Amino acid sequence: MFLVKKAAGQFNLGTRKEIIRSSVAGTLVGATDYGSYYLLIHFLPFSLSKAISCTLAGLVAYWFNKYWVFQYSTLTSRSEIVRYVLINFLGLGVNVLTNQIVLNLYHGAILLALVSASMLTGLFTFICFKLWVFRVRVS
């Protein structure tokens, strides 16, 4: 019984550490997206600037999640990239849907919709990355 409680406590501590790191990484990824977008709009069309900044932010997010948040040290595989991209596309759907639901419920509550959508998407992607994309597989 003692070993089970001790293992559960270590798991919780590890998960808390991952949540904190994920929050920091998310902030840095957002800064990468916004910062590069703001810089690029002075030289390129808005749509191209946003495409580049979003792509750059996605690459930064991948690196942070794999190597820092989840400390996943296995070699990158095609299936890992596919899982990562799939979860990000599903996360986009969660984000847009949550944003729309909040706006339908609370007309004009743009900040509430933005924050709610971002937080729910962050939770969704964190769980999926932890349990599916960057899960250590035992052979």
N, CA, C and O atoms as CSV, one atom per row, in Angstrom:
chain,resi,resn,atom,element,x,y,z
A,1,MET,N,N,0.828,-1.196,0.000
A,1,MET,CA,C,0.000,0.000,0.000
A,1,MET,C,C,0.874,1.263,0.000
A,1,MET,O,O,0.593,2.216,-0.727
A,2,PHE,N,N,1.926,1.264,0.812
A,2,PHE,CA,C,2.822,2.401,0.886
A,2,PHE,C,C,3.443,2.705,-0.473
A,2,PHE,O,O,3.546,3.868,-0.864
A,3,LEU,N,N,3.855,1.665,-1.193
A,3,LEU,CA,C,4.477,1.868,-2.500
A,3,LEU,C,C,3.503,2.456,-3.504
A,3,LEU,O,O,3.884,3.274,-4.341
A,4,VAL,N,N,2.242,2.040,-3.421
A,4,VAL,CA,C,1.226,2.582,-4.326
A,4,VAL,C,C,1.026,4.069,-4.058
A,4,VAL,O,O,0.965,4.865,-4.995
A,5,LYS,N,N,0.924,4.447,-2.789
A,5,LYS,CA,C,0.748,5.861,-2.442
A,5,LYS,C,C,1.964,6.677,-2.854
A,5,LYS,O,O,1.828,7.786,-3.371
A,6,LYS,N,N,3.166,6.122,-2.622
A,6,LYS,CA,C,4.376,6.828,-2.992
A,6,LYS,C,C,4.449,7.013,-4.514
A,6,LYS,O,O,4.796,8.095,-4.988
A,7,ALA,N,N,4.131,5.981,-5.268
A,7,ALA,CA,C,4.152,6.076,-6.736
A,7,ALA,C,C,3.130,7.085,-7.219
A,7,ALA,O,O,3.407,7.866,-8.129
A,8,ALA,N,N,1.942,7.075,-6.613
A,8,ALA,CA,C,0.899,8.028,-7.010
A,8,ALA,C,C,1.344,9.453,-6.717
A,8,ALA,O,O,1.076,10.359,-7.505
A,9,GLY,N,N,2.024,9.662,-5.586
A,9,GLY,CA,C,2.518,10.991,-5.241
A,9,GLY,C,C,3.569,11.473,-6.224
A,9,GLY,O,O,3.575,12.645,-6.599
A,10,GLN,N,N,4.463,10.578,-6.648
A,10,GLN,CA,C,5.481,10.950,-7.618
A,10,GLN,C,C,4.857,11.262,-8.970
A,10,GLN,O,O,5.285,12.187,-9.660
A,11,PHE,N,N,3.852,10.493,-9.344
A,11,PHE,CA,C,3.166,10.760,-10.605
A,11,PHE,C,C,2.531,12.137,-10.560
A,11,PHE,O,O,2.643,12.905,-11.516
A,12,ASN,N,N,1.862,12.459,-9.450
A,12,ASN,CA,C,1.215,13.763,-9.340
A,12,ASN,C,C,2.225,14.897,-9.398
A,12,ASN,O,O,1.969,15.927,-10.023
A,13,LEU,N,N,3.378,14.714,-8.748
A,13,LEU,CA,C,4.416,15.725,-8.790
A,13,LEU,C,C,4.939,15.900,-10.214
A,13,LEU,O,O,5.164,17.023,-10.665
A,14,GLY,N,N,5.131,14.779,-10.922
A,14,GLY,CA,C,5.591,14.849,-12.310
A,14,GLY,C,C,4.578,15.519,-13.209
A,14,GLY,O,O,4.937,16.317,-14.076
A,15,THR,N,N,3.317,15.198,-13.007
A,15,THR,CA,C,2.267,15.815,-13.814
A,15,THR,C,C,2.165,17.307,-13.524
A,15,THR,O,O,1.988,18.108,-14.442
A,16,ARG,N,N,2.275,17.682,-12.263
A,16,ARG,CA,C,2.243,19.116,-11.920
A,16,ARG,C,C,3.390,19.849,-12.602
A,16,ARG,O,O,3.212,20.954,-13.115
A,17,LYS,N,N,4.556,19.237,-12.607
A,17,LYS,CA,C,5.720,19.830,-13.266
A,17,LYS,C,C,5.455,19.994,-14.767
A,17,LYS,O,O,5.799,21.019,-15.355
A,18,GLU,N,N,4.841,18.979,-15.378
A,18,GLU,CA,C,4.509,19.057,-16.808
A,18,GLU,C,C,3.478,20.150,-17.083
A,18,GLU,O,O,3.570,20.845,-18.095
A,19,ILE,N,N,2.506,20.306,-16.198
A,19,ILE,CA,C,1.483,21.341,-16.381
A,19,ILE,C,C,2.112,22.727,-16.306
A,19,ILE,O,O,1.799,23.604,-17.110
A,20,ILE,N,N,2.998,22.917,-15.336
A,20,ILE,CA,C,3.676,24.215,-15.215
A,20,ILE,C,C,4.530,24.478,-16.448
A,20,ILE,O,O,4.488,25.569,-17.015
A,21,ARG,N,N,5.300,23.484,-16.861
A,21,ARG,CA,C,6.138,23.639,-18.049
A,21,ARG,C,C,5.293,23.881,-19.296
A,21,ARG,O,O,5.662,24.677,-20.159
A,22,SER,N,N,4.161,23.193,-19.383
A,22,SER,CA,C,3.269,23.380,-20.530
A,22,SER,C,C,2.722,24.806,-20.568
A,22,SER,O,O,2.596,25.396,-21.642
A,23,SER,N,N,2.402,25.355,-19.410
A,23,SER,CA,C,1.903,26.738,-19.343
A,23,SER,C,C,2.980,27.733,-19.773
A,23,SER,O,O,2.703,28.675,-20.514
A,24,VAL,N,N,4.202,27.517,-19.304
A,24,VAL,CA,C,5.314,28.392,-19.692
A,24,VAL,C,C,5.562,28.259,-21.198
A,24,VAL,O,O,5.726,29.256,-21.901
A,25,ALA,N,N,5.588,27.020,-21.680
A,25,ALA,CA,C,5.816,26.782,-23.114
A,25,ALA,C,C,4.721,27.437,-23.951
A,25,ALA,O,O,5.005,28.058,-24.976
A,26,GLY,N,N,3.471,27.297,-23.515
A,26,GLY,CA,C,2.360,27.912,-24.243
A,26,GLY,C,C,2.512,29.424,-24.339
A,26,GLY,O,O,2.212,30.023,-25.372
A,27,THR,N,N,2.972,30.027,-23.274
A,27,THR,CA,C,3.205,31.475,-23.278
A,27,THR,C,C,4.305,31.834,-24.270
A,27,THR,O,O,4.174,32.797,-25.026
A,28,LEU,N,N,5.387,31.060,-24.266
A,28,LEU,CA,C,6.493,31.330,-25.191
A,28,LEU,C,C,6.099,31.063,-26.645
A,28,LEU,O,O,6.536,31.772,-27.551
A,29,VAL,N,N,5.284,30.051,-26.858
A,29,VAL,CA,C,4.804,29.759,-28.215
A,29,VAL,C,C,3.895,30.897,-28.701
A,29,VAL,O,O,3.994,31.337,-29.847
A,30,GLY,N,N,3.017,31.361,-27.819
A,30,GLY,CA,C,2.165,32.502,-28.169
A,30,GLY,C,C,2.992,33.732,-28.496
A,30,GLY,O,O,2.697,34.450,-29.452
A,31,ALA,N,N,4.024,33.976,-27.705
A,31,ALA,CA,C,4.905,35.116,-27.965
A,31,ALA,C,C,5.636,34.952,-29.302
A,31,ALA,O,O,5.847,35.924,-30.027
A,32,THR,N,N,6.015,33.719,-29.614
A,32,THR,CA,C,6.661,33.449,-30.904
A,32,THR,C,C,5.709,33.760,-32.051
A,32,THR,O,O,6.091,34.395,-33.035
A,33,ASP,N,N,4.466,33.306,-31.913
A,33,ASP,CA,C,3.467,33.542,-32.952
A,33,ASP,C,C,3.207,35.036,-33.118
A,33,ASP,O,O,3.314,35.571,-34.221
A,34,TYR,N,N,2.864,35.706,-32.017
A,34,TYR,CA,C,2.530,37.132,-32.087
A,34,TYR,C,C,3.729,37.978,-32.504
A,34,TYR,O,O,3.605,38.883,-33.328
A,35,GLY,N,N,4.895,37.671,-31.922
A,35,GLY,CA,C,6.091,38.461,-32.225
A,35,GLY,C,C,6.531,38.336,-33.668
A,35,GLY,O,O,6.828,39.337,-34.321
A,36,SER,N,N,6.575,37.105,-34.171
A,36,SER,CA,C,7.004,36.929,-35.556
A,36,SER,C,C,5.963,37.499,-36.525
A,36,SER,O,O,6.316,38.050,-37.567
A,37,TYR,N,N,4.682,37.364,-36.177
A,37,TYR,CA,C,3.627,37.949,-37.015
A,37,TYR,C,C,3.786,39.464,-37.085
A,37,TYR,O,O,3.749,40.056,-38.164
A,38,TYR,N,N,3.961,40.077,-35.926
A,38,TYR,CA,C,4.098,41.537,-35.882
A,38,TYR,C,C,5.315,42.000,-36.686
A,38,TYR,O,O,5.252,43.013,-37.382
A,39,LEU,N,N,6.400,41.273,-36.594
A,39,LEU,CA,C,7.597,41.622,-37.351
A,39,LEU,C,C,7.374,41.442,-38.856
A,39,LEU,O,O,7.736,42.307,-39.654
A,40,LEU,N,N,6.776,40.309,-39.233
A,40,LEU,CA,C,6.614,39.984,-40.654
A,40,LEU,C,C,5.620,40.877,-41.390
A,40,LEU,O,O,5.777,41.111,-42.588
A,41,ILE,N,N,4.590,41.383,-40.685
A,41,ILE,CA,C,3.583,42.208,-41.385
A,41,ILE,C,C,4.171,43.501,-41.932
A,41,ILE,O,O,3.550,44.160,-42.765
A,42,HIS,N,N,5.353,43.867,-41.474
A,42,HIS,CA,C,6.008,45.060,-42.006
A,42,HIS,C,C,6.685,44.803,-43.353
A,42,HIS,O,O,7.086,45.740,-44.045
A,43,PHE,N,N,6.809,43.522,-43.718
A,43,PHE,CA,C,7.526,43.160,-44.939
A,43,PHE,C,C,6.720,42.296,-45.904
A,43,PHE,O,O,7.007,42.260,-47.101
A,44,LEU,N,N,5.708,41.599,-45.381
A,44,LEU,CA,C,4.949,40.642,-46.187
A,44,LEU,C,C,3.449,40.881,-46.036
A,44,LEU,O,O,3.025,41.554,-45.096
A,45,PRO,N,N,2.636,40.334,-46.956
A,45,PRO,CA,C,1.182,40.425,-46.793
A,45,PRO,C,C,0.731,39.743,-45.488
A,45,PRO,O,O,1.394,38.834,-44.989
A,46,PHE,N,N,-0.401,40.200,-44.951
A,46,PHE,CA,C,-0.903,39.688,-43.681
A,46,PHE,C,C,-1.075,38.169,-43.669
A,46,PHE,O,O,-0.648,37.503,-42.726
A,47,SER,N,N,-1.695,37.625,-44.705
A,47,SER,CA,C,-1.954,36.183,-44.729
A,47,SER,C,C,-0.661,35.373,-44.746
A,47,SER,O,O,-0.545,34.371,-44.041
A,48,LEU,N,N,0.294,35.797,-45.535
A,48,LEU,CA,C,1.580,35.103,-45.583
A,48,LEU,C,C,2.314,35.246,-44.241
A,48,LEU,O,O,2.926,34.294,-43.757
A,49,SER,N,N,2.248,36.416,-43.663
A,49,SER,CA,C,2.862,36.644,-42.355
A,49,SER,C,C,2.259,35.718,-41.307
A,49,SER,O,O,2.982,35.133,-40.500
A,50,LYS,N,N,0.941,35.588,-41.319
A,50,LYS,CA,C,0.276,34.728,-40.338
A,50,LYS,C,C,0.602,33.266,-40.592
A,50,LYS,O,O,0.812,32.516,-39.639
A,51,ALA,N,N,0.650,32.844,-41.831
A,51,ALA,CA,C,0.998,31.453,-42.149
A,51,ALA,C,C,2.401,31.127,-41.646
A,51,ALA,O,O,2.622,30.060,-41.073
A,52,ILE,N,N,3.342,32.034,-41.857
A,52,ILE,CA,C,4.718,31.811,-41.414
A,52,ILE,C,C,4.796,31.817,-39.892
A,52,ILE,O,O,5.446,30.953,-39.303
A,53,SER,N,N,4.140,32.783,-39.250
A,53,SER,CA,C,4.221,32.868,-37.787
A,53,SER,C,C,3.563,31.658,-37.121
A,53,SER,O,O,4.059,31.159,-36.111
A,54,CYS,N,N,2.466,31.195,-37.677
A,54,CYS,CA,C,1.769,30.030,-37.133
A,54,CYS,C,C,2.626,28.770,-37.306
A,54,CYS,O,O,2.706,27.941,-36.400
A,55,THR,N,N,3.253,28.634,-38.452
A,55,THR,CA,C,4.129,27.494,-38.699
A,55,THR,C,C,5.327,27.516,-37.759
A,55,THR,O,O,5.694,26.488,-37.189
A,56,LEU,N,N,5.926,28.672,-37.602
A,56,LEU,CA,C,7.054,28.821,-36.696
A,56,LEU,C,C,6.642,28.491,-35.259
A,56,LEU,O,O,7.365,27.794,-34.547
A,57,ALA,N,N,5.490,28.990,-34.840
A,57,ALA,CA,C,4.984,28.703,-33.493
A,57,ALA,C,C,4.720,27.209,-33.315
A,57,ALA,O,O,4.973,26.663,-32.241
A,58,GLY,N,N,4.222,26.554,-34.339
A,58,GLY,CA,C,3.987,25.111,-34.272
A,58,GLY,C,C,5.274,24.327,-34.101
A,58,GLY,O,O,5.316,23.354,-33.348
A,59,LEU,N,N,6.327,24.746,-34.798
A,59,LEU,CA,C,7.628,24.084,-34.661
A,59,LEU,C,C,8.214,24.306,-33.261
A,59,LEU,O,O,8.765,23.385,-32.657
A,60,VAL,N,N,8.089,25.526,-32.762
A,60,VAL,CA,C,8.569,25.829,-31.418
A,60,VAL,C,C,7.774,25.018,-30.386
A,60,VAL,O,O,8.346,24.490,-29.432
A,61,ALA,N,N,6.470,24.926,-30.581
A,61,ALA,CA,C,5.608,24.163,-29.662
A,61,ALA,C,C,5.990,22.689,-29.662
A,61,ALA,O,O,6.042,22.057,-28.607
A,62,TYR,N,N,6.254,22.147,-30.833
A,62,TYR,CA,C,6.662,20.742,-30.926
A,62,TYR,C,C,7.934,20.512,-30.125
A,62,TYR,O,O,8.012,19.571,-29.335
A,63,TRP,N,N,8.922,21.359,-30.324
A,63,TRP,CA,C,10.193,21.217,-29.631
A,63,TRP,C,C,9.993,21.308,-28.121
A,63,TRP,O,O,10.476,20.453,-27.377
A,64,PHE,N,N,9.276,22.353,-27.660
A,64,PHE,CA,C,9.036,22.511,-26.224
A,64,PHE,C,C,8.306,21.302,-25.640
A,64,PHE,O,O,8.713,20.773,-24.606
A,65,ASN,N,N,7.225,20.862,-26.299
A,65,ASN,CA,C,6.442,19.749,-25.769
A,65,ASN,C,C,7.246,18.461,-25.728
A,65,ASN,O,O,7.228,17.746,-24.726
A,66,LYS,N,N,7.936,18.170,-26.789
A,66,LYS,CA,C,8.669,16.901,-26.848
A,66,LYS,C,C,9.841,16.874,-25.879
A,66,LYS,O,O,9.972,15.934,-25.094
A,67,TYR,N,N,10.680,17.877,-25.923
A,67,TYR,CA,C,11.946,17.815,-25.202
A,67,TYR,C,C,11.928,18.442,-23.812
A,67,TYR,O,O,12.728,18.058,-22.959
A,68,TRP,N,N,11.033,19.399,-23.563
A,68,TRP,CA,C,11.055,20.074,-22.269
A,68,TRP,C,C,9.866,19.685,-21.406
A,68,TRP,O,O,10.049,19.299,-20.251
A,69,VAL,N,N,8.644,19.779,-21.943
A,69,VAL,CA,C,7.458,19.487,-21.138
A,69,VAL,C,C,7.406,18.003,-20.776
A,69,VAL,O,O,7.330,17.654,-19.598
A,70,PHE,N,N,7.446,17.134,-21.779
A,70,PHE,CA,C,7.291,15.696,-21.542
A,70,PHE,C,C,8.615,14.937,-21.526
A,70,PHE,O,O,8.640,13.742,-21.233
A,71,GLN,N,N,9.720,15.626,-21.839
A,71,GLN,CA,C,11.054,15.026,-21.840
A,71,GLN,C,C,11.052,13.672,-22.557
A,71,GLN,O,O,11.530,12.666,-22.033
A,72,TYR,N,N,10.505,13.686,-23.756
A,72,TYR,CA,C,10.340,12.501,-24.599
A,72,TYR,C,C,11.579,12.371,-25.462
A,72,TYR,O,O,11.783,13.166,-26.380
A,73,SER,N,N,12.407,11.382,-25.180
A,73,SER,CA,C,13.730,11.332,-25.801
A,73,SER,C,C,13.849,10.364,-26.972
A,73,SER,O,O,14.939,10.200,-27.520
A,74,THR,N,N,12.757,9.722,-27.368
A,74,THR,CA,C,12.865,8.794,-28.487
A,74,THR,C,C,13.043,9.563,-29.796
A,74,THR,O,O,12.692,10.739,-29.892
A,75,LEU,N,N,13.583,8.890,-30.784
A,75,LEU,CA,C,13.762,9.524,-32.081
A,75,LEU,C,C,12.409,9.905,-32.676
A,75,LEU,O,O,11.407,9.221,-32.469
A,76,THR,N,N,12.403,10.986,-33.403
A,76,THR,CA,C,11.185,11.434,-34.052
A,76,THR,C,C,10.800,10.447,-35.153
A,76,THR,O,O,11.639,10.039,-35.956
A,77,SER,N,N,9.535,10.074,-35.178
A,77,SER,CA,C,9.051,9.147,-36.205
A,77,SER,C,C,7.931,9.813,-36.987
A,77,SER,O,O,7.363,10.820,-36.563
A,78,ARG,N,N,7.634,9.237,-38.114
A,78,ARG,CA,C,6.529,9.742,-38.934
A,78,ARG,C,C,5.216,9.658,-38.161
A,78,ARG,O,O,4.409,10.586,-38.213
A,79,SER,N,N,4.996,8.558,-37.445
A,79,SER,CA,C,3.741,8.405,-36.703
A,79,SER,C,C,3.630,9.440,-35.578
A,79,SER,O,O,2.535,9.919,-35.283
A,80,GLU,N,N,4.736,9.778,-34.962
A,80,GLU,CA,C,4.715,10.814,-33.924
A,80,GLU,C,C,4.298,12.164,-34.515
A,80,GLU,O,O,3.475,12.875,-33.941
A,81,ILE,N,N,4.872,12.501,-35.657
A,81,ILE,CA,C,4.525,13.761,-36.325
A,81,ILE,C,C,3.048,13.757,-36.727
A,81,ILE,O,O,2.357,14.761,-36.553
A,82,VAL,N,N,2.569,12.651,-37.254
A,82,VAL,CA,C,1.151,12.547,-37.648
A,82,VAL,C,C,0.242,12.722,-36.430
A,82,VAL,O,O,-0.756,13.439,-36.497
A,83,ARG,N,N,0.587,12.065,-35.316
A,83,ARG,CA,C,-0.212,12.205,-34.087
A,83,ARG,C,C,-0.206,13.654,-33.611
A,83,ARG,O,O,-1.245,14.191,-33.227
A,84,TYR,N,N,0.965,14.284,-33.639
A,84,TYR,CA,C,1.092,15.676,-33.196
A,84,TYR,C,C,0.233,16.611,-34.060
A,84,TYR,O,O,-0.502,17.450,-33.539
A,85,VAL,N,N,0.334,16.457,-35.359
A,85,VAL,CA,C,-0.438,17.310,-36.279
A,85,VAL,C,C,-1.936,17.057,-36.118
A,85,VAL,O,O,-2.723,18.003,-36.111
A,86,LEU,N,N,-2.337,15.799,-35.988
A,86,LEU,CA,C,-3.748,15.464,-35.799
A,86,LEU,C,C,-4.309,16.115,-34.534
A,86,LEU,O,O,-5.394,16.695,-34.564
A,87,ILE,N,N,-3.582,16.021,-33.437
A,87,ILE,CA,C,-4.054,16.626,-32.192
A,87,ILE,C,C,-4.142,18.140,-32.336
A,87,ILE,O,O,-5.061,18.753,-31.793
A,88,ASN,N,N,-3.217,18.749,-33.049
A,88,ASN,CA,C,-3.285,20.197,-33.247
A,88,ASN,C,C,-4.482,20.594,-34.104
A,88,ASN,O,O,-5.111,21.618,-33.838
A,89,PHE,N,N,-4.808,19.807,-35.124
A,89,PHE,CA,C,-6.002,20.095,-35.919
A,89,PHE,C,C,-7.265,19.909,-35.087
A,89,PHE,O,O,-8.186,20.721,-35.176
A,90,LEU,N,N,-7.320,18.855,-34.280
A,90,LEU,CA,C,-8.465,18.659,-33.386
A,90,LEU,C,C,-8.537,19.789,-32.361
A,90,LEU,O,O,-9.622,20.255,-32.014
A,91,GLY,N,N,-7.379,20.222,-31.882
A,91,GLY,CA,C,-7.330,21.354,-30.954
A,91,GLY,C,C,-7.863,22.625,-31.584
A,91,GLY,O,O,-8.528,23.419,-30.920
A,92,LEU,N,N,-7.577,22.821,-32.853
A,92,LEU,CA,C,-8.136,23.968,-33.568
A,92,LEU,C,C,-9.660,23.898,-33.574
A,92,LEU,O,O,-10.333,24.906,-33.359
A,93,GLY,N,N,-10.202,22.707,-33.821
A,93,GLY,CA,C,-11.657,22.530,-33.788
A,93,GLY,C,C,-12.234,22.809,-32.409
A,93,GLY,O,O,-13.266,23.470,-32.293
A,94,VAL,N,N,-11.583,22.313,-31.365
A,94,VAL,CA,C,-12.020,22.575,-29.991
A,94,VAL,C,C,-12.001,24.069,-29.720
A,94,VAL,O,O,-12.925,24.608,-29.111
A,95,ASN,N,N,-10.952,24.736,-30.172
A,95,ASN,CA,C,-10.799,26.164,-29.946
A,95,ASN,C,C,-11.911,26.957,-30.618
A,95,ASN,O,O,-12.564,27.784,-29.981
A,96,VAL,N,N,-12.123,26.708,-31.898
A,96,VAL,CA,C,-13.138,27.453,-32.659
A,96,VAL,C,C,-14.543,27.163,-32.119
A,96,VAL,O,O,-15.350,28.080,-31.967
A,97,LEU,N,N,-14.831,25.900,-31.832
A,97,LEU,CA,C,-16.148,25.518,-31.324
A,97,LEU,C,C,-16.416,26.134,-29.949
A,97,LEU,O,O,-17.500,26.663,-29.707
A,98,THR,N,N,-15.441,26.066,-29.057
A,98,THR,CA,C,-15.609,26.664,-27.725
A,98,THR,C,C,-15.815,28.163,-27.836
A,98,THR,O,O,-16.695,28.721,-27.180
A,99,ASN,N,N,-15.016,28.814,-28.654
A,99,ASN,CA,C,-15.150,30.256,-28.866
A,99,ASN,C,C,-16.566,30.598,-29.330
A,99,ASN,O,O,-17.172,31.542,-28.823
A,100,GLN,N,N,-17.092,29.840,-30.284
A,100,GLN,CA,C,-18.428,30.117,-30.821
A,100,GLN,C,C,-19.524,29.855,-29.787
A,100,GLN,O,O,-20.479,30.625,-29.683
A,101,ILE,N,N,-19.385,28.773,-29.025
A,101,ILE,CA,C,-20.386,28.457,-27.994
A,101,ILE,C,C,-20.441,29.565,-26.948
A,101,ILE,O,O,-21.526,30.002,-26.564
A,102,VAL,N,N,-19.283,30.019,-26.486
A,102,VAL,CA,C,-19.255,31.083,-25.476
A,102,VAL,C,C,-19.850,32.365,-26.042
A,102,VAL,O,O,-20.604,33.053,-25.353
A,103,LEU,N,N,-19.522,32.692,-27.280
A,103,LEU,CA,C,-20.092,33.904,-27.891
A,103,LEU,C,C,-21.603,33.783,-28.081
A,103,LEU,O,O,-22.319,34.778,-27.959
A,104,ASN,N,N,-22.098,32.579,-28.377
A,104,ASN,CA,C,-23.542,32.383,-28.504
A,104,ASN,C,C,-24.243,32.519,-27.155
A,104,ASN,O,O,-25.358,33.035,-27.079
A,105,LEU,N,N,-23.595,32.059,-26.104
A,105,LEU,CA,C,-24.191,32.128,-24.763
A,105,LEU,C,C,-24.092,33.527,-24.162
A,105,LEU,O,O,-25.017,33.986,-23.491
A,106,TYR,N,N,-22.984,34.193,-24.401
A,106,TYR,CA,C,-22.719,35.515,-23.814
A,106,TYR,C,C,-22.335,36.477,-24.936
A,106,TYR,O,O,-21.150,36.689,-25.194
A,107,HIS,N,N,-23.311,37.047,-25.589
A,107,HIS,CA,C,-23.083,37.926,-26.743
A,107,HIS,C,C,-22.122,39.060,-26.383
A,107,HIS,O,O,-22.311,39.768,-25.394
A,108,GLY,N,N,-21.108,39.207,-27.196
A,108,GLY,CA,C,-20.148,40.287,-27.011
A,108,GLY,C,C,-19.037,39.989,-26.016
A,108,GLY,O,O,-18.170,40.836,-25.800
A,109,ALA,N,N,-19.037,38.820,-25.408
A,109,ALA,CA,C,-18.016,38.470,-24.407
A,109,ALA,C,C,-16.781,37.891,-25.108
A,109,ALA,O,O,-16.438,36.720,-24.943
A,110,ILE,N,N,-16.140,38.736,-25.880
A,110,ILE,CA,C,-15.025,38.290,-26.714
A,110,ILE,C,C,-13.848,37.802,-25.868
A,110,ILE,O,O,-13.267,36.757,-26.163
A,111,LEU,N,N,-13.494,38.542,-24.827
A,111,LEU,CA,C,-12.375,38.131,-23.984
A,111,LEU,C,C,-12.680,36.808,-23.273
A,111,LEU,O,O,-11.815,35.936,-23.194
A,112,LEU,N,N,-13.893,36.657,-22.761
A,112,LEU,CA,C,-14.291,35.404,-22.117
A,112,LEU,C,C,-14.217,34.243,-23.108
A,112,LEU,O,O,-13.748,33.157,-22.767
A,113,ALA,N,N,-14.677,34.478,-24.321
A,113,ALA,CA,C,-14.637,33.428,-25.349
A,113,ALA,C,C,-13.194,33.060,-25.683
A,113,ALA,O,O,-12.859,31.881,-25.797
A,114,LEU,N,N,-12.351,34.064,-25.838
A,114,LEU,CA,C,-10.941,33.828,-26.166
A,114,LEU,C,C,-10.243,33.048,-25.060
A,114,LEU,O,O,-9.553,32.063,-25.327
A,115,VAL,N,N,-10.422,33.486,-23.825
A,115,VAL,CA,C,-9.757,32.823,-22.695
A,115,VAL,C,C,-10.299,31.406,-22.509
A,115,VAL,O,O,-9.528,30.470,-22.298
A,116,SER,N,N,-11.617,31.245,-22.586
A,116,SER,CA,C,-12.223,29.913,-22.429
A,116,SER,C,C,-11.735,28.957,-23.512
A,116,SER,O,O,-11.371,27.816,-23.227
A,117,ALA,N,N,-11.731,29.423,-24.733
A,117,ALA,CA,C,-11.290,28.577,-25.845
A,117,ALA,C,C,-9.817,28.214,-25.701
A,117,ALA,O,O,-9.436,27.067,-25.938
A,118,SER,N,N,-8.998,29.165,-25.320
A,118,SER,CA,C,-7.567,28.899,-25.158
A,118,SER,C,C,-7.308,27.916,-24.025
A,118,SER,O,O,-6.488,27.009,-24.166
A,119,MET,N,N,-7.994,28.088,-22.912
A,119,MET,CA,C,-7.775,27.199,-21.767
A,119,MET,C,C,-8.262,25.780,-22.053
A,119,MET,O,O,-7.580,24.810,-21.721
A,120,LEU,N,N,-9.428,25.656,-22.662
A,120,LEU,CA,C,-9.944,24.324,-22.970
A,120,LEU,C,C,-9.062,23.633,-24.018
A,120,LEU,O,O,-8.809,22.432,-23.926
A,121,THR,N,N,-8.603,24.387,-24.997
A,121,THR,CA,C,-7.712,23.824,-26.012
A,121,THR,C,C,-6.386,23.399,-25.386
A,121,THR,O,O,-5.857,22.336,-25.712
A,122,GLY,N,N,-5.854,24.217,-24.499
A,122,GLY,CA,C,-4.619,23.868,-23.805
A,122,GLY,C,C,-4.767,22.587,-22.997
A,122,GLY,O,O,-3.878,21.736,-23.014
A,123,LEU,N,N,-5.876,22.445,-22.294
A,123,LEU,CA,C,-6.142,21.233,-21.514
A,123,LEU,C,C,-6.274,20.015,-22.429
A,123,LEU,O,O,-5.698,18.960,-22.162
A,124,PHE,N,N,-7.031,20.173,-23.499
A,124,PHE,CA,C,-7.237,19.088,-24.459
A,124,PHE,C,C,-5.905,18.617,-25.062
A,124,PHE,O,O,-5.611,17.422,-25.083
A,125,THR,N,N,-5.111,19.573,-25.550
A,125,THR,CA,C,-3.859,19.183,-26.199
A,125,THR,C,C,-2.871,18.615,-25.180
A,125,THR,O,O,-2.144,17.672,-25.496
A,126,PHE,N,N,-2.829,19.167,-23.968
A,126,PHE,CA,C,-1.935,18.635,-22.944
A,126,PHE,C,C,-2.248,17.166,-22.669
A,126,PHE,O,O,-1.344,16.331,-22.649
A,127,ILE,N,N,-3.509,16.854,-22.462
A,127,ILE,CA,C,-3.904,15.472,-22.167
A,127,ILE,C,C,-3.567,14.554,-23.348
A,127,ILE,O,O,-3.026,13.464,-23.160
A,128,CYS,N,N,-3.889,14.997,-24.553
A,128,CYS,CA,C,-3.605,14.164,-25.738
A,128,CYS,C,C,-2.110,13.974,-25.961
A,128,CYS,O,O,-1.666,12.874,-26.289
A,129,PHE,N,N,-1.334,15.040,-25.786
A,129,PHE,CA,C,0.115,14.916,-25.944
A,129,PHE,C,C,0.679,13.959,-24.899
A,129,PHE,O,O,1.509,13.107,-25.215
A,130,LYS,N,N,0.228,14.100,-23.663
A,130,LYS,CA,C,0.750,13.266,-22.571
A,130,LYS,C,C,0.372,11.796,-22.749
A,130,LYS,O,O,1.209,10.912,-22.572
A,131,LEU,N,N,-0.890,11.538,-23.101
A,131,LEU,CA,C,-1.374,10.157,-23.141
A,131,LEU,C,C,-1.179,9.463,-24.485
A,131,LEU,O,O,-1.230,8.235,-24.550
A,132,TRP,N,N,-0.958,10.224,-25.565
A,132,TRP,CA,C,-0.908,9.590,-26.873
A,132,TRP,C,C,0.331,9.955,-27.700
A,132,TRP,O,O,1.008,9.075,-28.231
A,133,VAL,N,N,0.618,11.243,-27.803
A,133,VAL,CA,C,1.691,11.657,-28.709
A,133,VAL,C,C,3.071,11.405,-28.107
A,133,VAL,O,O,3.934,10.816,-28.759
A,134,PHE,N,N,3.282,11.845,-26.871
A,134,PHE,CA,C,4.598,11.735,-26.249
A,134,PHE,C,C,4.600,10.756,-25.080
A,134,PHE,O,O,5.347,10.939,-24.119
A,135,ARG,N,N,3.784,9.738,-25.154
A,135,ARG,CA,C,3.728,8.729,-24.110
A,135,ARG,C,C,4.897,7.765,-24.292
A,135,ARG,O,O,5.171,7.304,-25.400
A,136,VAL,N,N,5.574,7.472,-23.201
A,136,VAL,CA,C,6.666,6.510,-23.253
A,136,VAL,C,C,6.059,5.126,-23.410
A,136,VAL,O,O,5.277,4.681,-22.569
A,137,ARG,N,N,6.422,4.453,-24.487
A,137,ARG,CA,C,5.884,3.122,-24.758
A,137,ARG,C,C,6.833,2.070,-24.243
A,137,ARG,O,O,8.034,2.117,-24.508
A,138,VAL,N,N,6.296,1.125,-23.510
A,138,VAL,CA,C,7.099,0.035,-22.958
A,138,VAL,C,C,7.050,-1.133,-23.920
A,138,VAL,O,O,5.972,-1.605,-24.280
A,139,SER,N,N,8.218,-1.599,-24.339
A,139,SER,CA,C,8.275,-2.710,-25.311
A,139,SER,C,C,8.246,-4.036,-24.609
A,139,SER,O,O,8.286,-5.080,-25.261
